[in-house]
Amino acid sequence: MSTLTQAKPATMAQALNRALHDAMAADPAVHLTGEDIGQLGGVFRITDGLAKEFGEDRCTDTPLAEAGILGTAVGMAMYGLRPVVEMQFDAFAYPAFEQLISHVARMRNRTRGALPMPITIRVPYGGGIGGVEHHCDSSEAYYMATPGLHVVTPATVEDAYGLLRASIASDDPVVFLEPKRLYWSKAEWSPQAPAQVEPIGRAAVRRAGRSATLITYGPSVPVCLEAAEAAREEGWDLEVLDLRSLVPFDEESVVASVRRTGRAVVVHESSGFGGPGGEIAARISERCFHHLQAPVLRVAGFDIPYPPPMLEKHHLPGVDRILDAVARLQWEN
């Protein structure tokens, strides 16, 4: 495996691969399991080369049985290992929900802290790749609603590396949501661990602004940044806040941003009804009510099963829908 020693163009996929490599090199307890992750290197090649370097006993191909994969990881964690599980696609992870809810999320509490669950569950998620049903779900709301789990999603190459390293090091289970549409996004990057290992639970301001705050995460971050640039033509100066971590939720950063701007729009690909935006909007209303100059609005995926590829451009939040929401924020002269 080639070593990146200085900043140069790298993709999110390469950063994730390097994070797994470095975690495995640093700790022999880190084991990878999942469908086709060994010889093939994963559907998206995130584990490419790791079985060859660390052996198939630490980068292990599994049967097509998600419940069995995650159930095995629970046993591995109980015996002192740090399993990193790959669910091949977002909607493929649903057969493992019983294990996730009944055991992964509860074990540390059930044993009064005696048995931590250092499991990282990698889930490629979201749309924007022209995939069909069962390949493009935004399932974050399910995980957010399960107490005992951390839920993390990167939007940049640097965060892909740092947040994955932090997730693997965590003694609590982490659902690590990887935006499929951003796998091949590029940035100047150099993996200088541990300097890039970000703690879980902190949001990041991607663009400072004064008119309103766009609160988002994962695959919607670049869309919001594009919308913020387009908004300049209307005289709107939009702040873009990347949550990075859905659980723990960085409420203080959200509150500070919204109190500065007085207006907020939550943007995500997940459906609007029962989606993350409802919880975020409620927290903003509770903490920022006297600072708000307009209701908190949401721009989300429609309340339907994921549509066919030719319709996803209408389903996913885009620049026009975001700017339309901003325009509805009842601007005062």
N, C-alpha and C positions, 0 to 999 in steps of 0.2 A: 504493500500500500504506500502510495506516495505521501510524503509529509509536506504540509503547507507551513512554511516558515515565515512568510511575510505576507502582507496584505496583497491580495490579487483577486480577480473575479472568481466567485464561487457560487454554487447554487445552494438552495435550502436543502436539497437532497444530499449534497456533499457534506454540508454542515451536520446533518443528522447522522450520516454515516460515520463522520469523524467523532461525534459525541459518543456513539456506541463503541467505537474502537477504543477511545481513550478511557471510557468507563471500564471496559473489559480489561484493558492493560493495567489499570490502576487497582482493580479489585477482582480477584479470582472468583468471588462469590457471584459476580454478575453473569447470568446465563440468558441467552436469547432463545425463545421458542416461537413457533408460528408456522403457518402454511407456506411452503416454498421459500423460506428465508435462507436456507442453507446453500445448496448447490446453485439455485437460480438467483439468489440474492434478493428475493422479494419481487412482487409484481412491479413495484416502483424502484427496484434496485437500491433500496435504502440499506440493506444488509450486505451489499455486494462485497465479496472478498473476506468477510469476517469468518466464515466457516473454514476457509483455507488457512487463515492466519491463526485462529484460536482453536480449531478442531470442531468436529461435528458434535462432540459432547457438550460444547458450550454455545453452539449456534445450531439448533436442532430443528429439523423439519418434523412437522407433526401431521397426524391425519386431519381430514376435513371435519373437525369436531370441536367447535369453539367452546362448548361447555366443558369438554374434557381438557382442552388446552388451559383454560383459566383455572379449573379445578386442580389440575396438576401443579399449576403455579402456586396455588394456596399451600399445598403440601411442601413445595420447594422452599417457600418463604418461612414456613413453620420450622424447617430444619436448617435455617440460617443462610439460605441463598438469597440473591436479589434478582429474581426473574424479571425479564423484560419481554412482555408478550406482544406480538403483532396480530391484530385483527385485520385481515386482508383488505376489507372495505367496511365502511361505517355500518351499513345495514346487515353485514355478515356477523356483526358482534351480538345481535339480539339473542341467539341461542344461549349465550353465556350469561344472560342477565340474572338468572337464578343464582349462579355462583357469585356474581358480583354483589347482588343485594344481600343474599343470605350469609355470605361468608367473608368476602373480600372487605366489604365496607364495615362489617360488624366485629370482626375477630379481635381487634385491639381493645375495643370497648367491652366485648364479651369476657375477655380474660383480664380485665382491669389493668391493661397495659403490659401484661406478661408476654404476650405474643404480638409483636408489631407485624405489619403486613407491608414490607418494602417491595411492592409489586408496581411496575410501570406498565400500563396497558396502552400501547400505541395504536391509535385509530386514524387511518386516513379518512378525512371527512370533507363534506361540502361539495358544491357543484362547480360549474365553470369549466369542465373538461369534456362536455358532450357525452357523458356517460348515461346509461340507462337506469331504470329503477333498480334499487338495491345496491347501487354504486355511487350515489350522490347525496345521501341523507345528511342532514344537519341534526345530529342526535344529542347535542350538548345539554338540552333541557332535562333529559332523562337522568344524566349523570349529576347535574346540578341539584336535582331533587332527591338525591340519595345521600343522606348524612353519612359521614365517614370517609368520603372521597375528596381528593383534591382534583380540580379540573383545570387544565392548562392548555393554552393554544398559542403558538408563536405566529408572528406575522413577518418577521425579518430573518435573514440568514443568521445574524448574530444571536438573536434570541432562540432560534432553533437549536443551536449548539448549547447555549448557556442554560436554557430552561430544561432541556432533556437531561443534561448532566445533573442539575439540581433535583429533577424528578427521580432519577435513579438513586441518588444519595438519600432521598427522603425515606423515613421509616413508616410513613403513611402511604397508602395506595394512591397512585396518581393515574388519572385518565388523561393521556397526552394526545390531544387532538391535532392532527397534522393536516393543514389545508392542502388538498391535492392540487388545486390550481396554482399554488405557490411553490410547488416542489422545484420548478425550474426557473424561478425568479433568481436574479443574480445581484450580488453586491460585492464591493471590495471587503475582504475579510481575511483574518488570520486567527487561527485557533490557539490563542495564548491562554490556556487554562492555568490557574483557576480564575484569572482576571475576568473572564467572560461568563463565569457561572453566576447567573442572576438568581437571587432568592425568589422563591415562589410567593406570589401574593402582592406584587407591586405593579401598578399601571405605569405607562410611559406616555408623556405628551409627545406626539409625533409632529405636531404643528401647533404653535402657539397662536391664539387669536382672541378677539375681544367681543365679537358679535353674538356667537352661539357656540355650543360645544357639541361636536359629533362624538358620541360614545360608541365604541365598536371594538372588534377583536378579530383575530385570525384572517380569513379570506376577505373580509370587508374593509380591512384597513387601507389597502391601496385604492379601493374604490372611493373611500371617504377622502383620502388625500387628493384624488383627482377632482372630486366634487368641490373641495375647498379651494383648489386653484381656479376652477371654473366660476366659483362664487365671487371671486374678486371683481369680475366684470359687472356684477350687480351691486358692488360696494359692500359686500358682506365679508367680514374677516373671521373665518371659522377656525376654531380650535379642534384638533383631532386627538382624542384620548384613546390609546390602545390599552385595553384592560389587561391583556396577556394572561392573567389568571382570573377565571370565573369563580373558582372556590380555592383558596380564600379570595374574597372580594375586597378590592382596595377602595373601600367606601370613602376614606378620607381624601384620596386624590380626586375622585369623582365629585365629591361635595365642594372641594376647593375650586375646581374648574368651573362648575355650574354657578357657584356664588360669584365668580368673577364675571361670567358672561351673561347670566340671568336667563339663558335659554338653553334647551337641550333637545337633541334628537338621538335616539338609540337606533343603531343600524346593525342588523345581522341577517344571515341567510335563513336561519331557523324560522318556522312559522310564527306568525304574530300571536295568535291565541295560545296561551300557555307557554309562550316562549320566554327566553331570558329577558327580553326587553320589558316585560311586565313587572318582573321583580326589580329590575334596575330603576324603572320609572317610579315605582312605589317608594323605594329608598330615597330617591331624589326628592320626591314630594314631602316625605317625612322630615328630611334634613334641610331642605332648601326652600320651603314653602314661601317664606317672606322675602326671598331673593328672586323668585321666579317672576318674569315679566310675561310669560305665556305658558300654556300647558306643555308638559313633556310629551313629545311625539315619538312615534316609532315607525321605522321603515324596515320591513321584514319580508321574508318569503310568504307566499300566499298560503292559506290554510287548506292545502291540498296535498295528497301524496306527490312525490317528486315527479315532474312532468317529463315527457319525451324530450330528447336532446334539442330538437328544433324549437321548443317552447321555453327552454330554460332562461333565455335572455329576458323574457318577460317576467319570469318567476323570481329571478334573483334581483336584489336591490341594485339599482344602477344610479349613475350620476343624476339623470333627470328626475327620478323619484326622490332622491335625497334633496335636490334643490327645490323640488315642489314642497317638500315638508318644511324646509327652511323658510320658504316664502309664506307659509301658513302660520309662522310664529308671531303674527300680529305686530309688525314693526311699528315703532313710534317714530314720529318725525322729531 
